[in-house]
Amino acid sequence: MLKRKKSLVGLDIGSAAVKVAELRPLSGGGCELANLGMAPLPPGAVVDGAIIAKVPVADAITRLFRDKRIRNRRIATSLSGHCVIVKKITVPLQTPRELDESIQWEAAQYIPFEIADVHIDYHVLRTNPSGGSMDIILVAAKKERITDQTGVISMAGKVPVVVDVDAFALQNAYKLNYAPDPDLVVALVDIGASTMIFSVVRGSEFLFTRDITIGTGHYCDFFQKEMRVSREDAERLTHGDFRSAEEGQQAERIMTTVSEILALEIHKTLDYFKTLSSTFEIHKMYLSGGGGHIPGLTDHFHRKLQLPIELFDSFRVVKKLPSGLSRDELRAVAPDMAVAVGLAVRTTGE
């Protein structure tokens, strides 16, 4: 996937931080991690995937590229949330030209937005000549959100080349690092500060995705409300840093409550997926994003969902690191960088 020309820098703009990754293929297999970085964003700069304060986000991107000395200005970024619709649909068998002409009409049946307000794209998964049908992935994203995101990247002096979907970037990171068995069905769950991306894939085949508006920020919100602490202390507690036994006991009760809420949302989404695809049984779940740092969350999910849970390793195939970065440091941020790494796999012309 990395052997094409004109590679791009993966840029993941989240609610809490901006993350970048740049990969290069190695002749003997695997890849080099050419650049990696993360810059925090001020609270409220990005809310539920929407960029509210453009200048702080653009400044964070500029600072990150400058500090990491990233020369490649060509960017692959992605969207998530309610502004993006992803549907796997079946349409009558037709030629590529006919599909290009009919896709707007097909999309209007599935998209709860005005067609004039969205950009539409699609990918043909398979054709069924005997049945006279074809399966496609239909994607629609609001033009306003695309313009906001690409505009901020341009403000930072970079060139937006590809706008992807978080769920597809996550899938690309999985394909790159795990070379999955074609029959293995897994759930990829990326828990960010305000949004949880839930996707199901079989091997390299996309099956299902849903964005859930809940994330690690819920832990901070509960700590602030129940324990009356500052946002800074709430973030400290979220990472299991307790300053007394009493504080630890109270914090752990709250963390269990929030973890239960997250597990319930995943359980409901799993049940919904089963109603759509009863023939597929999920064998495993990979957890990425900030949720990968919540103490005990993988064990909690394992007990509640009755699935093997594994932290996602975004750098499993990386054989060469940037100067000054250790393997231990890489492992510490591996769950956070899944979307950025999946975007870094993208190239022009795909």
C-alpha positions in Angstrom: 0.0 0.0 0.0 3.0 2.3 0.5 4.7 1.6 -2.8 3.0 4.3 -4.8 4.5 7.7 -5.6 3.6 11.0 -4.0 3.1 9.9 -0.4 1.1 12.1 1.9 1.3 13.1 5.5 -1.5 11.8 7.6 -3.2 14.6 9.6 -5.8 13.6 12.3 -7.6 16.7 13.7 -9.3 15.5 16.9 -11.2 17.2 19.7 -8.2 17.2 22.0 -5.1 17.1 19.8 -3.7 17.3 16.3 -1.7 14.2 15.3 0.6 13.6 12.3 2.3 10.6 10.8 4.6 10.2 7.8 5.6 6.7 6.5 8.1 5.5 3.9 8.4 2.0 2.5 11.5 0.0 3.1 13.0 -2.1 0.3 13.2 -5.2 2.4 9.5 -4.9 3.6 7.8 -3.1 6.3 8.1 0.7 6.6 10.0 3.6 8.1 8.3 6.0 10.4 9.7 9.2 9.0 7.8 11.6 11.3 5.4 11.4 14.2 3.9 14.2 16.3 1.0 15.3 18.5 0.0 18.9 19.5 -2.8 19.6 22.1 -5.7 21.8 21.2 -7.4 24.3 23.5 -10.8 23.1 24.9 -13.6 24.0 22.5 -11.4 24.5 19.4 -12.9 21.3 17.9 -16.3 20.0 19.1 -17.8 16.7 17.9 -15.5 16.8 14.9 -16.4 20.4 13.8 -13.7 23.0 13.9 -15.0 25.9 16.0 -11.8 28.0 16.4 -9.8 27.8 13.2 -6.8 29.9 14.2 -5.7 27.7 17.2 -6.0 24.6 15.0 -4.1 26.1 12.2 -1.4 27.3 14.6 -1.1 23.8 16.1 -0.6 22.3 12.7 2.0 24.9 11.8 3.9 24.4 15.0 3.8 20.6 14.7 5.2 20.6 11.2 7.9 23.2 12.2 8.9 21.4 15.4 9.1 18.0 13.7 10.7 19.4 10.6 8.2 17.8 8.2 8.9 19.0 4.7 6.1 17.2 2.9 3.3 19.7 2.7 0.8 17.3 1.0 -1.9 16.3 3.5 -4.4 13.4 3.8 -7.0 14.2 6.5 -10.4 12.8 7.5 -13.8 13.5 8.8 -16.2 11.8 11.2 -19.4 12.5 13.1 -22.9 13.3 11.9 -21.7 15.3 8.9 -20.6 12.0 7.3 -22.9 9.2 6.0 -21.4 5.8 5.1 -23.8 3.3 3.6 -23.2 -0.1 2.0 -26.0 -0.5 -0.6 -27.0 -2.6 -3.5 -27.9 -1.1 -6.8 -28.9 -2.5 -10.3 -25.9 -3.7 -12.4 -24.7 -0.8 -14.6 -21.7 0.5 -16.4 -19.3 2.9 -14.6 -20.6 5.8 -16.7 -24.2 4.9 -15.9 -23.4 4.7 -12.2 -21.7 8.1 -12.3 -24.9 9.5 -13.8 -27.3 7.7 -11.4 -25.4 8.0 -8.1 -27.0 11.3 -7.1 -30.5 9.7 -7.4 -29.3 6.6 -5.6 -27.8 8.7 -2.8 -30.9 10.7 -2.3 -32.7 7.6 -1.0 -30.2 7.1 1.8 -28.8 10.5 2.8 -30.8 12.7 5.3 -29.2 15.9 3.8 -30.0 18.0 0.8 -28.0 16.6 -2.0 -26.8 20.0 -3.0 -25.2 20.4 0.4 -23.0 17.3 0.3 -20.1 15.8 -1.7 -20.8 12.3 -2.8 -18.3 9.5 -3.6 -18.6 5.7 -3.9 -16.6 2.5 -4.4 -17.8 -0.7 -6.1 -17.2 -3.6 -3.8 -18.4 -6.4 -6.1 -20.7 -7.1 -9.0 -23.3 -9.9 -9.3 -23.9 -10.4 -13.0 -26.3 -13.3 -12.5 -28.4 -11.3 -10.1 -28.2 -8.1 -12.1 -26.8 -6.1 -9.1 -23.7 -4.6 -7.6 -22.7 -3.7 -4.0 -21.2 -0.3 -3.4 -20.0 1.8 -0.5 -21.7 5.2 -0.7 -20.1 8.1 1.2 -21.5 11.6 1.6 -20.0 14.5 3.6 -21.3 18.0 4.1 -19.5 20.5 1.9 -19.3 23.0 4.8 -17.3 20.5 7.0 -15.0 19.7 4.1 -14.4 23.3 3.4 -13.7 24.1 7.1 -11.2 21.3 7.4 -9.3 21.9 4.1 -9.4 25.7 4.9 -7.7 25.2 8.2 -5.0 23.1 6.5 -4.5 25.8 3.9 -4.3 28.4 6.7 -1.4 26.4 8.1 0.4 26.6 4.8 -0.2 23.0 3.8 -1.9 21.4 0.8 -5.0 19.3 1.4 -4.9 16.5 -1.2 -7.2 13.8 0.2 -10.2 14.0 2.5 -11.0 10.5 3.9 -13.3 9.1 6.5 -12.0 8.2 10.0 -13.5 4.7 9.8 -11.7 4.0 6.5 -8.4 5.4 7.8 -8.7 3.1 10.8 -9.3 0.2 8.5 -6.2 1.1 6.4 -4.1 1.1 9.5 -5.4 -2.3 10.4 -4.7 -3.7 7.0 -1.2 -2.3 7.0 -0.2 -3.6 10.4 -2.1 -6.9 10.7 -2.3 -8.3 7.2 -5.6 -9.8 8.3 -6.9 -13.3 7.4 -9.7 -12.8 4.8 -12.2 -14.7 6.9 -11.4 -13.0 10.2 -14.1 -10.6 11.3 -13.0 -7.9 13.8 -14.4 -4.7 15.4 -12.2 -1.7 15.3 -13.1 0.8 18.1 -11.3 4.1 18.2 -12.3 6.1 21.3 -11.5 9.8 21.0 -12.2 12.7 23.4 -15.8 13.2 22.1 -16.5 10.5 19.5 -16.2 6.7 19.3 -15.7 5.2 15.9 -17.0 1.7 15.6 -16.2 -0.3 12.5 -16.5 -4.0 11.5 -14.2 -5.5 8.8 -13.8 -9.0 7.4 -10.2 -9.3 6.4 -9.7 -6.3 4.2 -13.5 -5.9 3.4 -15.5 -3.2 5.0 -18.8 -4.4 6.5 -20.1 -1.7 8.8 -19.3 1.6 10.6 -21.0 3.9 13.1 -19.9 7.1 14.9 -21.0 7.3 18.5 -21.0 10.7 20.2 -19.3 9.6 23.4 -15.6 9.5 24.3 -13.0 9.8 27.0 -14.2 13.4 27.7 -17.0 11.7 29.6 -14.6 10.6 32.3 -13.5 14.2 32.8 -17.0 15.5 32.7 -18.1 13.0 35.4 -15.0 13.8 37.6 -15.7 17.5 37.4 -19.4 17.1 38.3 -19.1 14.4 41.0 -15.8 15.4 42.6 -15.9 19.1 41.9 -12.3 19.2 40.6 -10.7 21.3 37.8 -10.4 20.1 34.2 -6.7 19.6 34.8 -7.3 17.4 37.8 -10.1 15.5 36.0 -7.6 14.6 33.2 -5.1 13.4 35.8 -7.7 11.2 37.4 -8.7 9.8 34.0 -5.2 8.4 33.6 -5.3 6.8 37.0 -3.1 9.3 38.8 -4.6 9.4 42.4 -3.1 11.4 45.2 -4.8 9.6 48.1 -6.5 6.3 48.8 -9.8 8.1 49.3 -9.5 10.0 46.0 -8.6 6.8 44.3 -11.7 4.9 45.6 -14.1 7.6 44.6 -12.4 8.0 41.2 -12.5 4.3 40.5 -16.2 4.2 41.2 -16.8 7.0 38.7 -14.5 5.4 36.1 -16.5 2.1 36.4 -19.7 4.0 35.8 -18.4 5.7 32.6 -16.8 2.6 31.3 -20.1 0.9 31.8 -21.8 3.6 29.6 -19.2 3.1 26.9 -19.6 -0.6 27.0 -23.3 -0.3 26.8 -23.1 1.9 23.7 -20.8 -0.7 22.0 -23.1 -3.5 23.0 -26.1 -1.7 21.4 -24.0 -1.1 18.3 -23.0 -4.8 18.2 -26.6 -5.9 18.5 -27.6 -3.5 15.7 -24.8 -4.9 13.4 -26.1 -8.4 14.1 -29.5 -7.4 12.9 -28.0 -6.2 9.6 -25.4 -9.0 9.1 -26.5 -12.1 11.1 -24.1 -14.3 9.1 -21.0 -12.6 10.5 -19.7 -13.4 13.9 -17.1 -10.9 15.4 -14.1 -12.8 16.6 -12.1 -10.0 18.2 -12.0 -6.3 19.0 -9.1 -3.8 18.7 -9.2 -0.7 20.8 -7.4 2.5 19.8 -7.6 6.2 20.5 -7.4 7.9 23.9 -9.5 5.1 25.3 -6.4 2.9 25.0 -5.0 4.8 28.0 -8.0 4.4 30.4 -6.9 2.1 33.2 -8.9 -1.2 33.2 -11.0 -0.4 30.1 -9.9 -3.3 28.0 -10.6 -5.7 30.9 -14.0 -4.0 31.4 -14.9 -4.4 27.8 -13.8 -8.0 27.8 -16.1 -8.9 30.7 -19.1 -7.0 29.4 -18.8 -7.8 25.7 -17.5 -11.3 26.0 -14.9 -10.7 23.2 -11.1 -10.8 23.2 -9.9 -7.2 23.4 -6.5 -6.1 22.2 -4.9 -2.6 22.2 -4.3 -1.5 18.6 -0.6 -1.3 17.6 -0.3 1.4 14.9 3.4 0.7 14.4 3.5 -3.1 14.2 5.2 -3.1 10.8 7.5 -0.1 11.5 11.1 -1.2 11.4 12.9 2.2 11.4 12.1 5.1 13.8 12.8 8.8 13.6 16.0 9.8 15.4 15.5 10.3 19.1 12.4 8.2 19.4 12.6 5.0 21.4 10.4 1.9 21.0 9.0 2.5 24.5 7.9 6.0 23.5 6.4 4.6 20.3 4.4 1.9 22.2 3.1 4.6 24.6 1.4 6.5 21.7 0.6 3.6 19.4 -3.2 3.5 20.2 -3.5 7.3 19.7 -2.1 7.3 16.2 -4.2 4.7 14.4 -6.2 7.2 12.3 -3.1 9.3 11.4 -1.2 6.2 10.4 -4.2 5.0 8.2 -4.2 8.4 6.5 -0.4 8.3 5.9 -1.0 5.1 3.9 -3.1 7.1 1.4 -1.5 8.4 -1.8 -2.7 10.4 -4.7 -4.4 8.6 -7.6 -6.2 6.0 -5.5 
